[in-house]
Amino acid sequence: MTEPRRTTDRGAVRHPARPGAERPTGPAPRVVVIGAGIAGLAATACLRDRGVEVVLLEREPHLGGRVGGWNTTLADRTTAPMNRGFHAFFRQYYNLRRLLRRADPQLAGLTALAEYPLLNAAGSTDTFAGLPSSPPWNALGFVARSPTFRWRDVLGMDLRAAAALADVRVPENYARLDHLSATELLRRIGFPAAARHLAFEVFSRSFFAPPEQLSAAELALMFHLYFLGSSEGLLFDVAADSFPTALWEPLAEHLTTRGADIRRGTEVLAVSHEGPREFAAHLDGGTALPADAVVLATELRAAQRLLGRSPGIGHRAWRDRIAGLPSAPPFLVSRFWLDRAVRADRHPFLGTSGFGPVDNISVLERYERSAARWARDRGGSVVEVHCYALPEDATTAGMRSRVLAELHRIYPETSGARVLDERHELRADCPLFPPGGFAGRPAIGTPEPALVLAGDHVRVDLPVALMERAATTGMLAANRLLRGWGLRGHDVWTVPVRGRSALLRMAARSA
C-alpha cells in the first residue's frame, strides 16, 4: 500500500518500504527504545503500527530530546515554559511532519512565520519571503534583490566550482567533498566575505559549528535540502506553544492509546545479553527489562556513555569508534523576561551576522501562546538570544553581558528594559560533522542484528538533516527491525537525492 503524499513539491521522492505482513502471526516481539527524542518517538510509532510491543524509556521527565521543554517558576511566581532554544520546522521535513500528523492531522501545533530576515551588522537586511519557490528561480530571485549578495559578486566566482552545490548526489557527495571544510569550499568558489557569511555561515552555525569545522559535503547537502533541491521554500513553521503542549504531549497520548509503554524519568545504564531474551536493558532502579531488540535513540554523548557501560554489546572496535565521535562546540540559549515590550515591528525571528557571538533573536510572544499570555499580562516581552559555536571554555557568567550588549545594539529599545527574570542553557551535546568524518559516522545497523541506532548523529544515505535526520533514522531503524520479522516497513520521503538542474550537474562534472 502506497502511503499518501504530504508534500507540495512534485519533485519529492518516495523511498518505498519493503513489503511484508501487517502484524505478527505469533507472539509480538518486544522492543526497548532508549531515548524519547524525535528519533525514538518515530521508531516507537512505526513499530507500534505493525503490532510490535514497545517500551519507550526516557531519562528526562519530558519528551522531545533536544526539542523538549519543561516549566520553570519565575521571580513573579508565575509558571513559564523553557526549552533549549528555537527550532524551525521546514516544509521539506516530510518525515518529521508525518510523525506530528499522527496526533495532529492539520498540524495545528505549528504556526507559519511569514518572514525570515537576516540582519548584517553593516545595516543591510536580506529576506527569503516573497521569493519564487522553485529552484533555480529561488536562488536567482534572492541574488537579484539582495543588498548583500550582488550580481557583480557572481562574476568573480568560480562558477565551475560553485556548480558542485547544484550537483549534490547522496551519498556520492561525501566521497567528493567530505575531505574539505565548508570554509575551503567557499574559498575555492570565491564567495565574497559578506555573502559567504549570509548564505552559508548561517547554515553552518545551525549545525552548531563554525564553517572551518564543518564538512563541505554537509554544507552542500544543506544548500540542496533548503534551496536548490526543494521547491518547498526557505520559510518555515514554529511551535505555536511550548514544545510539550504543542507537539509532544499530544503525540505521547496518541502512542499510549495505541499501546506504547512510555516511561519517563527512567535512565538505561547499560544493555547486556543477560536474561530470557536477546537483550536486557538495565535501569537506574536496579531492574533489568528483557527485550528482543533495542533501538538506541539517545543523543550522541548519552549513547557513548551507555555503550561504555555495555562491554558485551557489539564489538570493541565498533564501540571505540562511536566513543571517538566528536561533539559540536558549546551553544548558549539566553531567555529574558523584560518589563517592557519590544517595538511592534520587530520580527518573531531574526538571523544576525556580525554581532559578536549572537546568531539570532526570537521574540517569543509573536508566535508562542504561553509567552503571549505572559507578555499581555505584564506589558513586557519574552526575548531569546542564541549564540552558537562558542569557545570550549565559554561560561554563562562570562557570556551574559555580551549577549545583553548585542541585544541592546540590535534592538535598542531593550536597553531601557528591566530584566524581570532570565534563564540560560549552556550546552555542548550536539553532534559535529567535521571534514573527513563521514566514513566513521555510525550507521543504523550495528554488529548486533537486533540492535539499531537512530538520531541526528547517525549516518543515513538520504538528503536529510537536523530534526528531519532524527525522524528519518528513527523510521529506518524501525524498518530494519520490521524486515527481520517479516513485517512491512514504512515509506520515507525526501527532497530529490540529486541536483534538479541537468545543466548545472553537467557543469559540475566537467569541473
ZATORTI-644801 format. One line per 3 residues: number of its first residue (from 1); their letters; for each residue z, y, x of C-alpha. Coordinates in nm, 3 decimals. Layout:
! residues N
NUM = A = Z,Y,X  ...
! end
This chain:
! residues 511
1 = MTE = 0.000,0.000,0.000  -0.101,0.338,0.143  0.173,0.600,0.131
4 = PRR = 0.078,0.936,-0.029  -0.047,1.226,0.180  0.205,1.508,0.207
7 = TTD = 0.001,1.750,0.419  -0.231,2.044,0.368  -0.424,1.966,0.687
10 = RGA = -0.718,1.735,0.622  -0.715,1.651,0.992  -0.366,1.499,0.978
13 = VRH = -0.366,1.138,1.090  -0.202,0.843,0.917  -0.081,0.571,1.151
16 = PAR = -0.059,0.271,0.918  0.230,0.031,0.931  0.186,-0.338,0.990
19 = PGA = 0.172,-0.542,0.670  0.449,-0.777,0.570  0.685,-0.878,0.293
22 = ERP = 0.859,-0.614,0.087  1.201,-0.784,0.102  1.367,-1.067,0.297
25 = TGP = 1.325,-1.406,0.138  1.659,-1.529,0.268  1.985,-1.357,0.366
28 = APR = 1.920,-0.999,0.468  1.967,-0.919,0.838  2.233,-0.667,0.928
31 = VVV = 2.151,-0.369,1.149  2.405,-0.135,1.304  2.257,0.210,1.352
34 = IGA = 2.455,0.411,1.605  2.425,0.785,1.551  2.360,0.969,1.224
37 = GIA = 2.134,1.239,1.356  1.777,1.271,1.235  1.663,0.957,1.419
40 = GLA = 1.947,0.743,1.287  1.906,0.869,0.932  1.531,0.800,0.945
43 = ATA = 1.587,0.446,1.074  1.852,0.381,0.811  1.626,0.497,0.528
46 = CLR = 1.331,0.286,0.643  1.539,-0.029,0.691  1.711,0.002,0.353
49 = DRG = 1.370,0.038,0.186  1.297,-0.320,0.291  1.630,-0.464,0.183
52 = VEV = 1.790,-0.478,0.529  2.169,-0.438,0.537  2.251,-0.122,0.732
55 = VLL = 2.578,0.013,0.869  2.532,0.367,1.000  2.805,0.474,1.242
58 = ERE = 2.862,0.839,1.336  3.120,0.966,1.584  3.144,1.312,1.425
61 = PHL = 3.276,1.386,1.076  2.939,1.540,0.987  2.583,1.409,0.978
64 = GGR = 2.267,1.553,1.129  2.346,1.525,1.501  2.232,1.837,1.680
67 = VGG = 2.118,1.973,1.343  2.461,1.910,1.194  2.710,2.161,1.064
70 = WNT = 3.076,2.199,0.982  3.315,2.451,0.826  3.531,2.698,1.013
73 = TLA = 3.810,2.925,0.890  3.756,3.292,0.973  4.017,3.554,1.051
76 = DRT = 3.995,3.680,0.690  4.093,3.325,0.579  3.757,3.257,0.422
79 = TAP = 3.571,2.935,0.496  3.230,2.972,0.656  2.972,2.722,0.784
82 = MNR = 2.898,2.689,1.154  2.641,2.488,1.349  2.471,2.460,1.686
85 = GFH = 2.201,2.712,1.612  1.871,2.790,1.448  1.616,2.517,1.368
88 = AFF = 1.259,2.570,1.249  1.116,2.313,1.010  0.744,2.344,1.078
91 = RQY = 0.499,2.228,0.812  0.346,1.978,1.057  0.679,1.794,1.082
94 = YNL = 0.540,1.537,0.840  0.784,1.254,0.903  1.095,1.471,0.902
97 = RRL = 0.988,1.635,0.579  0.920,1.294,0.423  1.274,1.192,0.517
100 = LRR = 1.416,1.502,0.347  1.199,1.447,0.038  1.380,1.122,-0.033
103 = ADP = 1.673,1.319,-0.171  1.493,1.649,-0.231  1.137,1.583,-0.352
106 = QLA = 1.049,1.953,-0.379  1.221,2.045,-0.051  1.434,2.297,-0.235
109 = GLT = 1.682,2.278,0.053  1.430,2.463,0.270  1.306,2.817,0.235
112 = ALA = 0.998,2.972,0.393  1.014,3.259,0.638  0.726,3.495,0.580
115 = EYP = 0.729,3.634,0.931  0.798,3.518,1.287  0.780,3.825,1.512
118 = LLN = 0.812,3.820,1.891  0.953,4.139,2.042  0.879,4.226,2.404
121 = AAG = 1.123,4.445,2.597  0.833,4.684,2.662  0.834,4.759,2.289
124 = STD = 0.536,4.560,2.161  0.565,4.310,1.878  0.344,4.012,1.810
127 = TFA = 0.342,3.810,1.493  0.199,3.485,1.361  0.194,3.600,0.999
130 = GLP = -0.142,3.653,0.834  -0.340,3.451,1.088  -0.609,3.204,0.987
133 = SSP = -0.454,2.859,0.960  -0.740,2.655,1.105  -0.799,2.617,1.479
136 = PWN = -0.954,2.770,1.682  -0.963,3.072,1.449  -0.583,3.092,1.453
139 = ALG = -0.584,3.138,1.832  -0.877,3.382,1.825  -0.714,3.582,1.549
142 = FVA = -0.390,3.601,1.744  -0.564,3.733,2.055  -0.774,3.977,1.852
145 = RSP = -0.475,4.164,1.714  -0.210,4.102,1.981  -0.086,4.411,2.168
148 = TFR = 0.036,4.182,2.447  -0.249,3.933,2.492  -0.574,4.128,2.520
151 = WRD = -0.937,4.024,2.539  -0.973,4.156,2.893  -0.693,3.917,2.993
154 = VLG = -0.912,3.630,2.876  -1.190,3.739,3.110  -0.958,3.700,3.407
157 = MDL = -0.853,3.348,3.319  -0.991,3.021,3.450  -1.136,2.901,3.121
160 = RAA = -1.215,2.556,3.255  -0.851,2.508,3.346  -0.744,2.660,3.013
163 = AAL = -0.963,2.410,2.831  -0.704,2.144,2.923  -0.491,2.295,2.648
166 = ADV = -0.764,2.216,2.396  -0.833,1.865,2.531  -0.494,1.717,2.456
169 = RVP = -0.504,1.340,2.422  -0.185,1.146,2.367  -0.069,0.963,2.572
172 = ENY = -0.352,1.015,2.827  -0.247,1.377,2.859  0.060,1.275,3.055
175 = ARL = -0.146,1.097,3.319  -0.347,1.416,3.369  -0.077,1.682,3.357
178 = DHL = 0.271,1.536,3.387  0.282,1.586,3.765  0.254,1.963,3.714
181 = SAT = 0.515,2.204,3.589  0.434,2.434,3.300  0.459,2.726,3.544
184 = ELL = 0.198,2.574,3.776  -0.042,2.501,3.492  -0.019,2.857,3.365
187 = RRI = -0.068,2.987,3.720  -0.386,2.782,3.755  -0.514,2.911,3.424
190 = GFP = -0.437,3.267,3.527  -0.238,3.387,3.230  -0.109,3.742,3.278
193 = AAA = 0.267,3.763,3.300  0.333,3.924,2.961  0.105,3.685,2.776
196 = RHL = 0.247,3.391,2.967  0.597,3.470,2.851  0.485,3.541,2.498
199 = AFE = 0.254,3.246,2.443  0.426,2.976,2.645  0.770,3.051,2.781
202 = VFS = 0.897,3.093,2.426  0.775,2.740,2.354  0.913,2.608,2.682
205 = RSF = 1.256,2.752,2.620  1.259,2.598,2.273  1.293,2.276,2.476
208 = FAP = 1.598,2.441,2.636  1.419,2.450,2.971  1.257,2.721,3.185
211 = PEQ = 0.884,2.655,3.240  0.932,2.559,3.606  1.147,2.266,3.488
214 = LSA = 0.917,2.155,3.205  0.623,1.915,3.239  0.284,2.078,3.191
217 = AEL = 0.191,1.782,2.972  0.478,1.863,2.737  0.374,2.227,2.723
220 = ALM = 0.014,2.131,2.643  0.142,1.896,2.373  0.337,2.182,2.216
223 = FHL = 0.032,2.408,2.219  -0.163,2.130,2.049  0.108,2.047,1.795
226 = YFL = 0.178,2.403,1.688  -0.154,2.577,1.744  -0.489,2.420,1.835
229 = GSS = -0.418,2.074,1.694  -0.296,2.170,1.348  -0.406,2.392,1.062
232 = EGL = -0.056,2.397,0.910  0.008,2.731,1.081  0.286,2.860,1.303
235 = LFD = 0.512,2.984,1.027  0.796,2.757,0.926  1.078,2.686,0.685
238 = VAA = 1.452,2.708,0.747  1.752,2.555,0.573  1.836,2.756,0.264
241 = DSF = 2.209,2.696,0.313  2.435,2.528,0.566  2.279,2.211,0.705
244 = PTA = 2.524,1.976,0.527  2.479,2.146,0.190  2.102,2.191,0.207
247 = LWE = 1.998,1.873,0.388  2.237,1.601,0.491  2.485,1.555,0.207
250 = PLA = 2.207,1.505,-0.050  2.038,1.258,0.186  2.365,1.075,0.252
253 = EHL = 2.424,1.039,-0.122  2.069,0.907,-0.163  2.115,0.650,0.113
256 = TTR = 2.458,0.543,-0.009  2.324,0.496,-0.359  2.057,0.270,-0.212
259 = GAD = 2.320,0.055,-0.040  2.359,0.204,0.309  2.711,0.187,0.454
262 = IRR = 2.769,0.525,0.622  3.086,0.556,0.830  3.172,0.894,0.977
265 = GTE = 3.431,0.963,1.243  3.360,0.622,1.394  3.268,0.603,1.761
268 = VLA = 3.100,0.299,1.911  3.248,0.242,2.256  3.024,-0.045,2.366
271 = VSH = 2.777,-0.308,2.250  2.800,-0.671,2.353  2.668,-1.016,2.266
274 = EGP = 3.011,-1.139,2.159  3.077,-1.284,1.817  2.889,-1.473,1.548
277 = REF = 2.568,-1.266,1.550  2.331,-1.134,1.815  2.536,-0.821,1.881
280 = AAH = 2.881,-0.677,1.832  2.944,-0.303,1.811  3.291,-0.235,1.950
283 = LDG = 3.450,0.052,1.759  3.710,0.303,1.873  3.968,0.144,1.644
286 = GTA = 3.952,-0.183,1.835  3.742,-0.378,1.588  3.401,-0.532,1.652
289 = LPA = 3.123,-0.513,1.396  2.874,-0.803,1.415  2.503,-0.728,1.376
292 = DAV = 2.167,-0.900,1.400  2.010,-0.587,1.551  2.109,-0.244,1.680
295 = VLA = 1.937,0.094,1.665  2.080,0.319,1.936  2.002,0.664,1.796
298 = TEL = 2.254,0.889,1.969  2.170,1.188,2.183  2.094,1.107,2.546
301 = RAA = 2.435,1.165,2.703  2.611,0.958,2.439  2.358,0.678,2.492
304 = QRL = 2.420,0.694,2.866  2.796,0.665,2.817  2.766,0.378,2.570
307 = LGR = 2.527,0.176,2.789  2.750,0.241,3.088  3.025,0.059,2.899
310 = SPG = 2.790,-0.224,2.789  2.714,-0.424,3.105  2.580,-0.725,2.916
313 = IGH = 2.306,-0.533,2.734  1.952,-0.527,2.870  1.948,-0.550,3.247
316 = RAW = 2.093,-0.333,3.518  1.767,-0.168,3.627  1.696,-0.057,3.270
319 = RDR = 2.048,0.078,3.219  2.035,0.257,3.554  1.702,0.417,3.464
322 = IAG = 1.849,0.558,3.144  2.163,0.667,3.327  1.948,0.872,3.563
325 = LPS = 1.767,1.073,3.294  1.839,1.446,3.322  1.968,1.678,3.053
328 = APP = 1.836,2.027,2.995  2.029,2.332,3.119  2.308,2.472,2.901
331 = FLV = 2.241,2.690,2.599  2.467,2.924,2.405  2.477,2.998,2.034
334 = SRF = 2.690,3.303,1.950  2.755,3.387,1.586  2.914,3.719,1.492
337 = WLD = 3.053,3.824,1.156  3.008,4.205,1.154  3.178,4.463,0.932
340 = RAV = 2.852,4.642,0.853  2.503,4.531,0.765  2.210,4.540,1.000
343 = RAD = 1.917,4.751,0.889  1.736,4.628,0.581  1.405,4.595,0.765
346 = RHP = 1.539,4.351,1.025  1.367,4.012,1.016  1.557,3.692,0.937
349 = FLG = 1.443,3.554,1.274  1.322,3.743,1.579  1.198,3.592,1.904
352 = TSG = 1.258,3.807,2.210  1.115,3.843,2.558  1.263,4.037,2.848
355 = FGP = 1.609,4.094,2.700  1.818,3.919,2.963  1.943,3.578,2.853
358 = VDN = 1.866,3.637,2.482  1.582,3.430,2.336  1.614,3.501,1.966
361 = ISV = 1.829,3.658,1.697  1.887,3.541,1.341  2.025,3.747,1.054
364 = LER = 2.165,3.460,0.854  2.226,3.633,0.521  1.850,3.682,0.494
367 = YER = 1.798,3.310,0.431  2.127,3.117,0.420  2.310,3.130,0.085
370 = SAA = 2.660,3.089,0.230  2.608,3.376,0.474  2.454,3.589,0.199
373 = RWA = 2.768,3.548,-0.015  2.993,3.649,0.275  2.775,3.949,0.362
376 = RDR = 2.762,4.063,-0.001  3.139,4.034,-0.046  3.223,4.208,0.285
379 = GGS = 2.935,4.454,0.312  2.855,4.315,0.654  2.614,4.085,0.834
382 = VVE = 2.623,3.742,0.995  2.419,3.759,1.313  2.344,3.473,1.551
385 = VHC = 2.216,3.511,1.907  2.062,3.224,2.103  2.040,3.201,2.481
388 = YAL = 1.854,2.901,2.625  1.811,2.757,2.973  2.125,2.914,3.116
391 = PED = 2.265,2.858,3.467  2.471,2.541,3.505  2.787,2.745,3.566
394 = ATT = 2.747,2.963,3.255  3.064,3.021,3.053  3.119,3.169,2.710
397 = AGM = 3.353,3.431,2.851  3.102,3.528,3.115  2.813,3.548,2.868
400 = RSR = 2.977,3.726,2.575  2.945,4.083,2.699  2.581,4.031,2.800
403 = VLA = 2.498,3.879,2.463  2.653,4.171,2.277  2.488,4.426,2.505
406 = ELH = 2.144,4.281,2.439  2.214,4.255,2.065  2.304,4.626,2.064
409 = RIY = 1.990,4.703,2.264  1.762,4.515,2.025  1.942,4.617,1.702
412 = PET = 2.110,4.949,1.793  2.291,4.977,1.458  2.510,4.681,1.560
415 = SGA = 2.664,4.881,1.845  2.886,5.062,1.597  2.981,4.750,1.409
418 = RVL = 3.318,4.582,1.449  3.317,4.208,1.515  3.541,4.063,1.246
421 = DER = 3.512,3.713,1.385  3.292,3.513,1.618  3.213,3.158,1.719
424 = HEL = 3.038,3.035,2.033  2.879,2.697,2.100  2.801,2.640,2.469
427 = RAD = 2.631,2.302,2.500  2.427,2.102,2.751  2.329,1.787,2.568
430 = CPL = 1.955,1.820,2.506  1.701,1.608,2.698  1.493,1.753,2.979
433 = FPP = 1.125,1.665,3.026  1.064,1.759,3.390  0.739,1.728,3.584
436 = GGF = 0.679,1.364,3.670  0.942,1.240,3.427  0.724,1.076,3.162
439 = AGR = 0.691,0.743,3.341  1.068,0.698,3.343  1.125,0.801,2.984
442 = PAI = 1.274,0.513,2.783  1.059,0.351,2.516  1.162,0.247,2.168
445 = GTP = 1.153,-0.118,2.272  1.409,-0.244,2.521  1.469,-0.564,2.721
448 = EPA = 1.658,-0.685,2.414  1.412,-0.763,2.129  1.668,-0.674,1.862
451 = LVL = 1.789,-0.354,2.031  1.575,-0.042,1.985  1.612,0.321,2.087
454 = AGD = 1.543,0.633,1.881  1.585,1.006,1.940  1.403,1.306,2.080
457 = HVR = 1.457,1.178,2.435  1.266,0.855,2.363  0.901,0.807,2.457
460 = VDL = 0.656,0.785,2.170  0.282,0.796,2.233  0.210,1.034,1.946
463 = PVA = 0.181,1.416,1.927  0.535,1.492,1.808  0.822,1.699,1.949
466 = LME = 1.179,1.809,1.889  1.310,1.722,1.541  0.982,1.555,1.448
469 = RAA = 1.004,1.332,1.754  1.351,1.227,1.645  1.235,1.142,1.292
472 = TTG = 0.924,0.961,1.414  1.109,0.747,1.669  1.364,0.655,1.403
475 = MLA = 1.087,0.533,1.175  0.910,0.346,1.454  1.235,0.186,1.570
478 = ANR = 1.288,0.057,1.217  0.926,-0.064,1.205  0.974,-0.260,1.526
481 = LLR = 1.269,-0.449,1.381  1.097,-0.499,1.046  0.795,-0.652,1.220
484 = GWG = 1.021,-0.906,1.387  1.146,-1.018,1.046  0.801,-1.027,0.886
487 = LRG = 0.871,-0.720,0.673  0.631,-0.434,0.605  0.680,-0.119,0.805
490 = HDV = 0.629,0.247,0.717  0.330,0.468,0.781  0.383,0.766,1.007
493 = WTV = 0.177,1.085,1.004  0.093,1.324,1.286  -0.142,1.602,1.379
496 = PVR = -0.459,1.464,1.545  -0.396,1.270,1.865  -0.663,1.469,2.050
499 = GRS = -0.804,1.822,2.053  -1.006,1.916,1.747  -1.291,2.101,1.922
502 = ALL = -1.557,1.876,2.074  -1.696,2.171,2.271  -1.362,2.253,2.430
505 = RMA = -1.297,1.887,2.504  -1.627,1.865,2.689  -1.546,2.181,2.885
508 = ARS = -1.209,2.042,2.991  -1.352,1.711,3.103  -1.610,1.883,3.319
511 = A = -1.340,2.088,3.492
! end
